[in-house]
């Protein structure tokens, strides 16, 4: 199934990819945008997320640079895969990923996880107020 190259998500991914900002300043956003854009034409947003996960996992395995486990959890959460999202949130906790502290309570991509008892457990474990 072909998807509209001018869809808002596709335009946003392209804008990030073309941003005249060094990759390290964007904390991997350009790399993720390229991966998401690669998966978008054949699978829409879900295909883009799957491609982003695939690339992120490969980069972590190859140790070609830091890939935040929180960012992987965010991709899984956006895809609707709660089990893998919580697996990666636990990895983020174990690795002391600062993104977990900044994003867990405020990131709208984590909204689908907030009703799950594992979310409350993670919030408690981190020490956030209930």
C-alpha positions as CSV (number, residue, x, y, z in Angstrom):
1,X,0.0,0.0,0.0
2,X,1.5,3.3,-1.0
3,X,1.3,6.3,1.4
4,X,1.1,10.0,0.7
5,X,4.6,11.5,0.6
6,X,2.9,14.8,1.7
7,X,1.3,13.4,4.9
8,X,2.1,15.4,8.0
9,X,4.1,12.6,9.6
10,X,6.1,12.1,6.4
11,X,6.8,15.8,6.0
12,X,7.9,16.0,9.7
13,X,10.3,13.1,9.2
14,X,11.8,14.7,6.1
15,X,12.2,18.1,7.9
16,X,14.1,16.4,10.7
17,X,16.3,14.5,8.3
18,X,17.2,17.7,6.4
19,X,17.7,19.9,9.5
20,X,21.1,21.7,9.3
21,X,22.0,20.6,12.8
22,X,24.7,18.1,13.7
23,X,23.4,14.6,14.5
24,X,24.9,14.6,18.0
25,X,23.0,17.8,18.8
26,X,19.7,16.0,17.9
27,X,20.5,13.0,20.1
28,X,19.9,10.6,17.2
29,X,16.7,12.2,15.8
30,X,18.1,12.4,12.3
31,X,19.1,8.7,12.3
32,X,15.6,7.8,13.6
33,X,13.9,10.0,11.0
34,X,15.8,8.3,8.2
35,X,14.8,4.9,9.5
36,X,11.2,5.9,10.0
37,X,11.0,7.4,6.6
38,X,12.4,4.2,5.1
39,X,9.6,2.2,6.5
40,X,6.8,4.6,5.8
41,X,6.1,4.1,2.1
42,X,5.4,0.4,2.4
43,X,3.7,0.2,5.8
44,X,2.5,3.7,6.8
45,X,3.2,4.8,10.4
46,X,3.3,1.3,11.8
47,X,5.9,0.3,9.1
48,X,7.9,3.4,9.9
49,X,7.9,2.5,13.6
50,X,8.9,-1.1,12.9
51,X,11.8,0.1,10.8
52,X,12.9,2.5,13.5
53,X,12.9,-0.3,16.0
54,X,14.8,-2.6,13.6
55,X,17.5,0.0,13.0
56,X,17.7,1.0,16.7
57,X,18.1,-2.6,17.8
58,X,20.8,-3.3,15.2
59,X,22.7,-0.2,16.3
60,X,22.6,-1.2,19.9
61,X,23.8,-4.7,19.0
62,X,26.6,-3.4,16.8
63,X,27.5,-0.8,19.5
64,X,27.9,1.9,16.7
65,X,26.8,4.6,19.1
66,X,24.5,5.2,22.0
67,X,20.8,4.3,21.3
68,X,18.6,5.2,24.2
69,X,16.5,2.3,25.5
70,X,13.8,4.9,26.4
71,X,13.6,5.8,22.7
72,X,13.2,2.2,21.8
73,X,10.4,1.9,24.4
74,X,8.8,5.0,23.0
75,X,8.7,3.4,19.5
76,X,7.2,0.2,20.9
77,X,4.6,2.2,22.9
78,X,3.6,4.2,19.8
79,X,3.3,0.9,17.9
80,X,1.0,-0.4,20.7
81,X,3.4,-3.2,21.8
82,X,3.1,-2.7,25.6
83,X,5.2,-5.8,26.6
84,X,8.2,-4.7,24.6
85,X,7.7,-1.1,25.6
86,X,7.9,-2.1,29.3
87,X,10.9,-4.4,28.6
88,X,12.8,-1.4,27.2
89,X,11.6,0.9,29.9
90,X,13.1,-1.5,32.4
91,X,16.3,-1.5,30.4
92,X,16.2,2.3,30.5
93,X,15.8,2.2,34.3
94,X,18.7,-0.3,34.7
95,X,21.0,1.8,32.4
96,X,20.0,5.0,34.2
97,X,18.8,6.6,30.9
98,X,18.0,10.2,31.7
99,X,15.3,10.3,29.0
100,X,13.3,8.1,31.3
101,X,13.2,10.9,33.9
102,X,12.4,13.6,31.5
103,X,9.9,11.8,29.3
104,X,8.0,9.1,31.2
105,X,5.5,11.3,32.9
106,X,5.1,13.9,30.1
107,X,5.6,12.1,26.8
108,X,2.3,11.6,25.0
109,X,3.6,8.6,23.2
110,X,3.6,6.8,26.6
111,X,-0.1,7.6,27.2
112,X,-1.1,4.1,26.2
113,X,1.0,2.6,29.0
114,X,-0.3,4.7,31.8
115,X,-3.3,2.5,32.6
116,X,-1.1,-0.6,32.9
117,X,-0.1,-1.6,36.4
118,X,3.5,-2.0,35.2
119,X,3.6,1.8,34.6
120,X,2.6,2.5,38.3
121,X,5.3,0.0,39.4
122,X,7.9,1.8,37.3
123,X,6.9,5.2,38.6
124,X,7.2,3.9,42.1
125,X,10.5,2.2,41.4
126,X,11.9,5.5,40.0
127,X,10.6,7.4,43.0
128,X,8.3,9.7,41.2
129,X,5.3,11.0,43.3
130,X,2.2,9.0,42.7
